[in-house]
């Protein structure tokens, strides 16, 4: 390893350590902060397919305990659809923004969802049919969104890019493409994790608190920028370099989803 690489690694390790300490210190001030958490790659480790992820047995109860300490000011902000996300953490149900903010359940249980039209259902079927014979490619129907996963077939990225670009043109201006870790999603254009955080902060028990946003992917950058702009804190799982080569807006780093789970377990206890 070069001296420059060693220096970079040492700097990152220092950031990881200080971030973990900072998160613990901030969240002990329970009345001041609200916590916003991505799921895949953040609370749970990434897997070959969306259905293959493993939720640590203690994680749902740890999240519930931390939420109680924060007087309910904990929300999940994810690309998952609401019903699927709820299954992961059953029997607990948290405030949640799904599909990157296209659907949202507030703390009082009210839900705002995008209506899925017959035209979009037909478009999803077209995407699935065209990709059906691409081994390793998974088309995930999310209801108001559709994701094309190529983690098991990285050689198909350019073909999927072209397919999803064509689909976006057919879908029109109400939809946009969102790229993430080995996935391309067609989702409602109104969806934004940053806007979802703002909506939560307008309602109890989040109102009047400073946001702490934690995520790992390109889709979480909007959430990070919102947290920073509102005087809160942003924490990325991983290093500071994003998949597209740019630098994260997050101001702190954690090394892994496991490190975050350890912090949440400590807070729960």
N, C-alpha and C positions, 0 to 999 in steps of 0.2 A: 504493500500500500504506500502511495506517495505521501510526502509530508503534508501536501495540501489536502489530500483526502483524509489523513489522520486528523488534521486541524478541523476540517469540516465536521467529521464524525464527533469529535470532542465537543464542538460547539452545540451540535444537535442534542447530544446526550445531556448537556447542561440545560438546554431548553426543556427537554422532556421532564427532567427532575423538577425544575422550578415551576413548570406548568402544573404538575401533579400537586405540589404543595399549595400553589395559588388556588387551584380549584377547591381543595379542602378548606382553606382559610376563608374563601369567599362564601361558600355554601353554608358554613357554620353561622353566618350572619343571615339567618333564615328569613327575616322580614324584609330584606333589602333586594334579594335577587330572585329571578325566575329562570328556570332551567329548560332549555330546548334541545332535544336530542334526536339526531338521525338514528336509523336502525341498522341497516346493512353496512358492515364495515366499521361501525361505530359502537353499537351495543352488542352486536353479534359479528362473528368472523364471516368474511365472504366465503362462498362455496361455489362449486362448479355450476349449480343451477339455483334459482331462487328458492325452490322447494327443499333443497338439500341443506339449508342452514340449520345450525343446532343452537337452541336457546339454552344457556346454562340454567340448570334447575332452580337455582336460588335467585336468578335475575329478576323475574316478575315480582317476587316479594321484596327484594332490595329496592326496586323502583317504587313500589308502593310505600315503603318506609321512608324513602327520601322525599317522595311527594308529600307525605304527611308532615314531615319536618318543615317543608316549604309551604305549609298551609294550602296544598293543592296546586301550587304554581310550578308544575312540571308538565311539559307537553312533548309528545313525539311529533317530529316533523320529517316526513318520509316520502319516498317515491312509491311505497306500497299503497294499495287500496285499503280503506278503513277496515272492512271485514277481515282481511287477511292479517293485518297488523294486530287486530284484537285477538285473533287466535293465538298469536305468538306469546302473548302475555296473560292469557286467561288464567284465573278468573278475574283479573284486574282490568279495568277499563280506564284509560287515561284520556285527557284532552288530546286530540290528534289532528294534524293536518296531513292528509294523504294525497297521493298523486302530485307531489311537489307543491301542494297548496290548492289544488283544484277542488278538493273537498275537505271540509273542516268540521270537526265536532268540538264545540266549546265546552267549558267546564260545567255548564248547566245542562248539557246533553243535547242542545240544539245542533242540528246538522245542516250545513250548506253544501249542496252537491251540484255538479254539472249534469244536465240531462243528456243522456246518450241517444243520439238520433239514429234512425234506421240507416241513413247514409253512412254514418261512421261505423256502424256494425258491419255493413257491407264492405267498407274499406279495410277493416281489420281482417275480414275473411279473405280478401284479395291478397293481403300481405302474407297471411299464413299459407295460402295456397302456393304462392310463388316461392316461398322459402322452404316448402315441405320436403324437398329432396336435398337440401343442403345439410349434410350430416354435421351434427354438433351445434347447429343453430337452433335456438329456442325462441319462439314467438310467444310472448306472455300477454294475454288479454287481461287488462286491468280495468275493464269497464269503460271509463271515460278517457283512457289512454291505452297505448299498446307499446310494448318494449321488445326490441330485437336483441337478444343476447348472443354473443359470439365468443365467450370465454373458452369454449371447447373447440372453436373453429376460427382462430384469429386470421387465417388466410382468407376468410370470407368478408373481412371488414369492408373492402372497397365495394363489393357487390351489395352488401347491406346498406352502405351509405347511399348508393345510387337508388336502391329500392325505397328507402325511407324518404329520400329527397323527392322522389316521384309521388309518394303517398302524401307528403306534406303539401305539395302543389295541388293535389286533388282535394285535400281537406280544407284548404282555403286559409284565410287570415286569422280565423278563430283558433287555429292550431299552430304549434311550432315544434321544432325538433330540439331535444335535450340530449346531449352526449354525456356519458358517464364512464365508469370503469367497465370496459368491454360490453357496453350496451348503448343502443340508440333508441330513444323513446320519442314517440309522437304524442304530445299531450296538449291540453287546452292552453292557449297562449296566455290566458290570464293567470296561470299557475306560477307562483313564485314563493319559494320558502321564505324569502325576506318579507314579502307582503303578509304571509301567514303569521309570522312572528309579530308583525305590527298589529294584526287583527286580534291576536291573543292579548297583547298588551293594552288593548282598549277595554278589556273586560276583566271583572274579578275572576279569580284571585290574582291575576297577573298585573292588573293596572297599578301604576305607581312604582313598579319594580324595575330594576335594571336587568337586561337579558344576558344570560350566559348561553352561547350557542356552541354546540359540539357536533362535528361532522367529519367526513373523510373524503368527499368527492367534489367534482366540479359543481354539482347541483347544490352543494352546501355553501358555496361562495356568496350567494345572495344573502343567505342567513347571516354569514360572518359580517358582511358589509353593513347590514342593518344593525346588528349588535354593536359594532364599532361606532356607527354614527349616533347611536342612542346613548353612548357612554358606558356600554356594557363590555363584555369580554367574548372573544371568539377563540375556539380551540379546535385545531385540526388533528385528527388521528393520522399519523404518518409524518413524512418530512414536508418541507415547505414548497417543494416543486410539484405542480399539478401535472395531470396526464398530457395536457397540451403544451407543457414546457414553461408555462407562466408560473408566477409565484403566488402563493395563497394570500388571501386578505386576512387570514387568522393571525392573531397576535401571540398565540401560545401553541405549543405542540405537545401531544402525548404519543408515545411510541406505538401503542397498539390498542385494539379493543379490549384486550385482557387488562391492560393498565387501567382503562376507564372502569371496567367492571370491578376491579379491586378497590378503586376509589369509592365507587357507589356502595360497595359492601361495607367499607369502613364507615361511610356516612350513615348507612342503615343501622349500624351497631352503636 
